Amino acid sequence: MKKRNIITVLGISLMLLSSCGKSFLERDPQGELPESQVINSKGIEASLIGAYGILNGNVNGTWGNYASAPSQWLFGEVGADNAHKGSEATDQPNMNMIEFHTPNSSNDNLSTMWEVYYEGVSRANNTLRLLKLDQAGGKTVTTARATEIEAEAKVLRAHYYFFLWRVFKNLAYVDENTSVDDAKVKPNTDDVVPKIIDDLKFGIANLPQTKINKQSGRMDKGIAQAYLGKVYLYQKKYADALALFKDVIGSKDIRTMPYQNNFDVLTKDGPEALLLAKHAINPDGSGDNANVGDMLSGLNGSNPVGCCGFYQPTIDLVNAYKVDAKGLPMLDTYRNNPYKSDFGLSTAEKEKYKLDVSLRFDPRLDYTVGRRGVHFYDYGVMPGDAWIREVGSGGPFVGIKTMIPKSLHSGHTAAGAAYITDLDVNIIRLADVILMAAECQVELGDLDGALKSVNAIRERAAKLPPKLTGDDVPAAAYDVKPYPAFPDQNFARKAVRFERRLELAMEGHRFYDLVRWGEAKTVLESYANFEGGFMARYKGLNFKDHNVYLPIPQTQIDRSGGALKQNPGY
């Protein structure tokens, strides 16, 4: 794989990007400009757009942005029990270290994550600094718009710091008042969470409820509220978080918002969308503003995408979608009599393989996972091994949520690279908020409220059209029913957490959820033993306490002259 090397310095950058074409996030780098040319309304607005530009996890180019993907597929899903790295064992070997929790400080995925999101911090800071200079001088930006710009930039900065904090924990905090020289030697001893909270509170107080300029990718009050609620949830401030989540949910009815629309390139910006990474194919057909973070998840082999075979759902995840005779999740027994498609069969047996359509599954399975014998968009029936790069390393399944129909490749994929699409990525969507609210309700003892929240998600899932086989019959005995009751808090907690997995699988949340629940070691070691029964390389995972965070990139420690200190355990 090609790699992108970025050299970033913590501090203030004069990178300026301007908007073009139809999307305010289609952007062309304009280089470094004299400050006198950008302390004005046009320059500040362009600087803000540059800060938004990092939402897609990309500074430039296409290849090499995988670890900084807004979907957080590598750290959030491959690092958990939902996905394998996939591809071949020898391709992107440093990703194997993330999957098996054996990373070191020279891992290029860590450098990518650090550099890209600190670049986002730098751009947000630069916008705030330019705005302050404008307001102290010529005031080319109106007071009302200046307040909005400040709020947008601060919520962006909060997001970039939050993404960094979840991965590295110990960060150097720099803001618009930090000089370049000070930023270079700032130690990573700051607690950034209170700063994140301050920025989000400013956003809540000063952002409009509706989108600025009617541009869907913009920050708004609801996003800031949802994000602050999420930060409070990580701090176990359940009452504070729940109040914010309830404001975001309001009277919205998730049951009227089709689940599949979240992953449809034509309906990706629907009513469920909150915080999005907006993506666009450039007018010349190039894809650096597209969803380059997920490009490796393209199917491999004889299919309309042709590359790259990474990011495969685990056998464990697929079995989690099994339901009992009442249409309810098999919370403790889903691994019994495991379904593994045609994995492990001989060549002759695979030729005779036929999908068992009598198996009982939650229909969200086949909107999350591609499995043999089931229609995969308009590509035809998923044939199994022919679409998988190395079955022995990644298993028999492929992902769907990052894919788009073949009929939409023209205009929605990069020229000559159908694995680069303009499908937006949901960073926070309404179902996520509802399930976070349910967590809070459980912890606060409101089991009836939690039941109502979870059942709204399940009732929406029950409306999904069945996926079909090559014989045009339903590919499973699909069933999903609401829980009749939560008998106690422990059951409710387990049910809510399991529902988050089913609803949000392959969307980047899972590892971070396990960490904040304090379940990472228990769940991941149990998963590795189960998955290792099919693929021996997964057996024997030893998840250590320090693995809940990852090492600070050694290149950053070296550049800081030792001001940055390595995380404990690495």
Order of alpha helices (4+ residues) and beta strands (2+ residues): beta-beta-alpha-beta-alpha-alpha-alpha-alpha-alpha-alpha-alpha-beta-beta-alpha-alpha-beta-beta-alpha-beta-alpha-beta-beta-beta-alpha-alpha-beta-alpha-alpha-alpha-alpha
